[in-house]
Amino acid sequence: MPSLEWERSHYSARPELKARLLANENPWGPSPKARLAIMETAKEGNRYQHEAAMNLRSMIAAFEGVSEDHILLAPGSSDVLEKMAIMHFMNGGNLVAADPAYMSLIKTAVAMKADWKKVRLTDSWAHDLDGMKKAVDRNTKMVYICNPNNPTGTLTPAEDIKKFCREVATNDTTVFVDEAYLEFLPDPKAQTMVPLIKEGKNVVVARTFSKVHGMAGLRIGYGVMLPEMLEKVDAIWRGNMSLCKTSLMGAMASLEDTEFQQMSIKGTAAARKQTVTGLKKLGFSPVPSHTSFMVFPIAMAGKPFLDAMFSKGVGVRAFDIFGKDYCRVSMGKPEEMDIFLTALEEVLV
Ligand SMILES: Cc1ncc(COP(=O)(O)O)c(C=O)c1O
C-alpha cells in the first residue's frame, strides 16, 4: 500500500493527466439534470439546507423501502464509514474485515485502537465468510464487508452474505456492508443487504452518489441502519449540518434521472469489455470485475510503475495483493482506455 505522502504527491494537481483512472470516478457525470438543479440552487446558498435534506431523506427511504428513521444522509459514504468506526471502537474491541479491503473504515477503526482481524479473500476473490465467522469473538464490535470489493472489483454471493448476517449480526456485533459499487451489478435489488435491516438485523449498509451518479466531488452518500443505531449517531453528531444544499438538490435530480444512470452503467460495462480485450491482447490477466475498475498483476514494483505511467499522462493505482504487484485501473471514456492501454504497452510489454 503506498504511503500517504506518496499518494498525496500523485493525487495533488496533475492537470497534465490525459487519462485520470486512479479514483474510480465516473467520467460522464454528474447528470445534466443534476447540474441544472445545482445551478438553480446556488442562488439559495444563503439558506440552510434542512428542508432539502428532509426531502432527499424521504426520497431515499422510499427508494430503499424503509421508513425515514433508517436513513443517515452524509457528505459522501466515507462519512458513514468513519462515523460508524468511531462509534463502534470508542471503547476498544476488534474489527473483522477482509484483506485486501477498502481501507477507509479500517483505517479509522485502527486509529481508534481497534484490533483489525484480517481474513484473506478466497482464491476466487470472494469474502471468506466461514473464516470471518470463525474470527468473530466476544470483542468483535463490527464486521466490514465491501461488496463488490475494492480494490479487487470482485463479488461475494448475496445469499452467502445474507446467511452470514443472520448468524453474526447481533446487538453486540454490527455487520457493515459497503455497497458503493452495487449499481454496477445486473440486479442491485437482489444484491443489497437492506432487506436484512428490514428483518431487524444489526446491519448497516452504505451507499454513495459518487460512482454511478458521477457526483464524487459533490459529496453525497447515505447509510441505511436500524433506527436505534441512527439514534446513537444523532446523540453525537448534529444531523444534516455537514450537508450542502446544492448537492442535495443535485442528488434528488440524479435519482430521478434513470436514463443517465443507465448510460453510466452501460458505458462502464463497455469500458470493462474494451479494457479486458486490450489487456488480454497484451498478455495480462485481469481479475473479472463487477465494478467501475479492475486489477491485474504486473511484473514491476508499484512505485516505478506508477511513476512511468504518470510520466505518460496516465493516472492509475498500484496495490500489493498477497505479496504481488497489481495495477488498479478505473473505467474511463473509450479514448482514455486507449491512452491507458498504449501507455501500459510502452511501460510493461
Ligand atoms: C468501497 C468504497 N466505499 C466508499 C467509498 C467512498 O466514497 P464516497 O465517500 O465518495 O461516497 C469508496 C470510494 O472510492 C469506495 O471505493
The ligand as a MOL file (V3000), in Angstrom:
LIG
                    3D

  0  0  0     0  0            999 V3000
M  V30 BEGIN CTAB
M  V30 COUNTS 16 16 0 0 0
M  V30 BEGIN ATOM
M  V30 1 C -15.7600 0.7790 -1.4970 0
M  V30 2 C -15.8450 2.2380 -1.2930 0
M  V30 3 N -16.5580 2.7140 -0.2710 0
M  V30 4 C -16.6740 4.0220 -0.0550 0
M  V30 5 C -16.0440 4.9320 -0.8710 0
M  V30 6 C -16.1570 6.3730 -0.5290 0
M  V30 7 O -16.8910 7.0670 -1.4350 0
M  V30 8 P -17.6030 8.4470 -1.1200 0
M  V30 9 O -17.1120 8.9590 0.1840 0
M  V30 10 O -17.1990 9.3360 -2.2400 0
M  V30 11 O -19.0480 8.1350 -1.0840 0
M  V30 12 C -15.3020 4.4970 -1.9640 0
M  V30 13 C -14.6260 5.4500 -2.8480 0
M  V30 14 O -13.9270 5.1400 -3.7680 0
M  V30 15 C -15.1910 3.1050 -2.1820 0
M  V30 16 O -14.4800 2.6050 -3.1820 0
M  V30 END ATOM
M  V30 BEGIN BOND
M  V30 1 1 1 2
M  V30 2 1 2 3
M  V30 3 2 2 15
M  V30 4 2 3 4
M  V30 5 1 4 5
M  V30 6 1 5 6
M  V30 7 2 5 12
M  V30 8 1 6 7
M  V30 9 1 7 8
M  V30 10 2 8 9
M  V30 11 1 8 10
M  V30 12 1 8 11
M  V30 13 1 12 13
M  V30 14 1 12 15
M  V30 15 2 13 14
M  V30 16 1 15 16
M  V30 END BOND
M  V30 END CTAB
M  END
